[in-house]
Amino acid sequence: MRRRRAVTLPAAHPRRALAAGVVLVLAAGPVALASAPGPAAPTPATTAPAADLGSRLYLEQCASCHGPQGQGSQRGPSLIGVGPASVDFQLSTGRMPVTQEVQQSSRRPPVFSPEEISALVDHVASFGGGGPQIPQVGPGDVVSGRDLFAANCAPCHGATGSGAALTNGWIAPPLYDASPTQVAEAVRVGPGLMPAFPSQVLTDRQVDDLTGYVRELRGERLDRGGNPLGRLGPLAEGLVAWVVVLGLLVGAVRWLSRRAGE
């Protein structure tokens, strides 16, 4: 029986195989690149910039009296040129804003937070005109401050800073709740009937001395004699003490007389 001879196919030449592989890769490459996901296109920002806090608060709380641009109206004075110290004093002491027209606004807890007050101060300053800046208060000489207080402040605010009544329904308020910055602001601005003391009259150093003395008035060392009774002064406090003692004596005498008549 005749055997068939196995036929062996010649092996592909190595260089031809390599060339064929390169061709296949080049052919498939563009397709793969085309189908591969590319980098995501940047999306436009959709968040609107934050509203100007000072402008918004001013329009909501102040513009109805002082005008949209601080020009003033029949209900409130102009704010152009009042300066940051005046705005900060009125807002930080709660004297502004008010719900109704008053001759003199009294001290209250502030309506706005420190951040909101700072924003309102900057916004009003944008109306222009300059004005006193918020003072940077430093430590002062209490002895010098006492002399300055006696000469410039005590005639209205009292020797102990307890305040007093002035003319036409105005009052000089007590100073015990005022912060050092608020005292210095009032000196520079002159709110109400109080005169302003610019740097030509009182230097920054003298304002520091004055502020230091007012801080001492708030201390307990002035009350070693007992209850301050609002710091009305030794004469008034002594009179109250005598009235109380006499009332106790009268009550004791009447009680003893009733016991004697039984």
C-alpha positions in Angstrom: 0.0 0.0 0.0 1.4 3.3 -1.0 2.0 5.8 1.8 1.0 9.4 1.3 3.7 11.9 1.9 2.9 14.6 4.4 2.9 18.0 2.9 4.4 20.7 5.2 3.4 24.3 4.6 6.3 26.7 4.6 6.5 28.9 7.7 5.7 32.6 7.2 8.8 34.7 7.1 9.4 36.6 10.4 9.7 40.0 8.7 6.5 39.5 6.8 4.6 38.6 10.0 5.9 41.6 11.8 4.9 43.9 8.9 1.4 42.4 8.9 1.0 43.0 12.6 2.0 46.6 12.3 -0.5 47.1 9.5 -3.3 45.6 11.7 -2.4 47.9 14.6 -2.3 51.0 12.5 -5.7 50.1 11.0 -7.3 49.4 14.4 -5.7 52.4 16.2 -7.9 55.2 14.8 -11.0 53.2 15.6 -9.9 52.6 19.1 -8.9 56.3 19.6 -12.2 57.4 18.2 -14.2 55.2 20.5 -12.2 56.0 23.6 -13.9 58.5 25.9 -12.2 61.9 25.8 -11.7 64.3 28.7 -15.0 65.7 30.0 -15.7 69.2 28.7 -15.6 71.8 31.4 -19.1 72.8 32.5 -19.8 76.5 33.0 -20.1 77.7 36.6 -23.7 78.0 37.6 -23.2 79.4 41.1 -24.0 83.1 41.1 -21.5 85.4 43.0 -22.6 86.1 46.6 -24.6 89.3 47.1 -22.9 92.2 48.7 -23.9 91.9 52.4 -23.4 95.5 53.2 -25.5 96.7 50.2 -28.3 94.3 51.0 -28.5 95.2 54.7 -28.4 98.9 53.9 -31.2 98.7 51.4 -33.3 96.6 53.8 -32.6 98.5 57.1 -31.3 102.0 56.4 -32.2 103.3 52.9 -35.8 104.1 53.8 -34.6 106.9 56.1 -31.1 107.8 54.8 -31.7 107.3 51.1 -30.4 104.6 48.7 -27.1 106.4 48.3 -26.9 107.9 51.8 -28.1 111.3 50.6 -30.6 111.6 53.5 -34.3 112.4 53.6 -36.9 114.0 55.8 -36.7 111.0 58.0 -33.0 110.8 58.4 -29.8 112.8 57.9 -27.2 112.3 55.1 -24.5 109.7 55.8 -22.1 111.0 53.2 -18.9 112.0 55.0 -19.9 110.8 58.5 -17.0 108.3 58.5 -16.6 104.7 59.6 -16.3 105.6 63.3 -19.8 107.2 63.4 -21.4 104.3 61.6 -19.7 101.7 63.8 -20.6 103.6 67.0 -24.3 103.9 66.1 -24.6 100.2 65.0 -22.4 98.6 67.7 -24.3 100.4 70.5 -27.7 99.5 69.1 -28.7 103.1 68.6 -29.4 102.3 65.0 -31.5 101.2 63.2 -34.7 102.5 64.9 -38.3 101.5 64.2 -39.6 105.1 64.7 -38.3 108.6 64.7 -36.9 109.6 68.1 -35.1 112.7 69.3 -32.3 110.6 70.9 -31.8 106.9 70.5 -30.7 105.1 73.6 -28.3 102.3 73.9 -29.7 98.8 73.2 -28.2 95.4 72.2 -27.0 95.6 68.7 -29.3 94.4 65.9 -26.4 93.2 63.6 -23.5 90.8 64.1 -19.9 92.1 64.1 -19.6 90.8 60.5 -22.7 92.6 59.4 -21.6 95.8 61.1 -18.3 95.7 59.4 -20.0 95.2 56.0 -22.4 98.2 56.6 -19.5 100.4 57.7 -17.7 99.6 54.4 -20.8 100.2 52.4 -21.5 103.6 53.9 -17.9 104.5 53.5 -18.3 103.9 49.7 -20.6 106.9 49.6 -17.5 109.0 50.0 -16.7 112.1 52.0 -14.1 110.8 54.5 -14.8 111.2 58.2 -13.2 109.8 61.3 -11.8 106.3 61.1 -12.5 103.7 63.8 -9.9 104.4 66.5 -7.2 101.9 67.5 -7.3 102.2 71.3 -4.1 101.5 73.2 -3.2 101.5 76.9 -3.3 105.0 78.5 -2.3 106.9 81.6 -5.2 106.8 84.1 -4.0 109.9 86.0 -3.9 112.0 82.8 -7.2 110.4 81.8 -8.8 111.5 85.1 -7.8 115.1 84.5 -9.1 115.0 80.9 -12.4 113.4 82.1 -12.9 116.1 84.8 -12.3 118.9 82.3 -14.2 117.6 79.3 -16.7 114.9 80.3 -17.7 115.2 83.9 -19.8 118.3 83.4 -22.3 116.3 81.4 -21.7 112.6 82.2 -21.1 113.2 85.9 -18.0 112.8 88.0 -18.5 109.0 88.1 -19.7 108.6 84.5 -23.3 107.8 85.6 -24.9 110.2 83.2 -27.2 113.2 83.7 -30.1 115.0 82.2 -29.4 117.8 79.8 -31.7 120.4 78.2 -34.8 119.9 76.0 -35.2 116.2 76.9 -31.6 115.2 76.0 -29.5 113.1 78.3 -25.8 112.3 78.7 -25.9 108.5 78.9 -23.9 106.5 81.5 -20.6 105.2 80.3 -20.4 101.9 82.1 -21.5 99.7 79.2 -19.3 101.4 76.6 -16.3 99.5 75.3 -13.0 101.3 74.9 -13.5 101.6 71.1 -17.0 103.1 71.6 -15.7 105.7 74.1 -12.9 106.7 71.6 -15.4 106.8 68.7 -17.8 109.1 70.7 -14.8 111.4 71.5 -14.0 111.7 67.8 -17.5 111.8 66.4 -19.5 113.7 69.0 -22.9 111.9 68.9 -26.1 113.8 69.8 -25.3 117.0 71.7 -21.8 115.9 72.6 -19.1 118.0 70.9 -16.5 116.2 68.7 -12.9 116.3 69.7 -10.7 116.0 66.7 -7.0 115.2 66.9 -6.2 118.9 67.0 -8.0 119.2 70.3 -7.3 115.7 71.8 -4.4 113.7 70.5 -4.6 109.9 70.1 -2.5 109.5 73.2 -4.9 111.7 75.2 -7.9 109.7 73.9 -6.1 106.5 75.1 -5.6 108.1 78.5 -9.3 109.2 78.7 -10.5 105.7 77.6 -8.3 104.1 80.2 -9.8 106.2 82.9 -13.4 105.4 81.8 -12.4 101.8 82.0 -11.4 102.3 85.6 -14.8 103.9 86.3 -16.4 100.6 85.4 -14.3 98.7 87.9 -15.4 97.6 91.4 -12.8 99.7 93.2 -15.2 102.7 93.2 -17.8 100.6 95.1 -15.9 99.5 98.1 -18.4 101.3 100.3 -21.2 99.0 99.4 -24.0 99.0 96.9 -23.3 101.6 94.2 -27.0 102.5 93.8 -26.4 103.3 90.1 -23.4 105.4 91.2 -25.6 108.4 92.0 -22.8 109.9 94.0 -21.9 109.9 97.8 -24.5 112.6 98.7 -27.4 110.9 97.1 -26.3 107.5 98.3 -26.0 108.8 101.8 -29.5 110.3 101.7 -30.9 107.0 100.6 -29.1 105.2 103.4 -30.6 107.7 106.0 -34.1 107.3 104.6 -33.8 103.5 104.9 -32.4 103.7 108.5 -35.1 106.2 109.6 -37.8 103.9 108.1 -36.5 101.0 110.1 -36.4 103.1 113.3 -40.0 104.2 112.8 -41.1 100.7 112.2 -39.3 99.5 115.3 -40.8 102.2 117.5 -44.3 101.4 116.3 -43.8 97.7 116.9 -42.6 98.4 120.5 -45.5 100.7 121.2 -48.0 98.0 120.1 -46.3 95.5 122.4 -46.4 97.9 125.3 -50.2 98.5 124.8 -51.0 94.8 125.0 
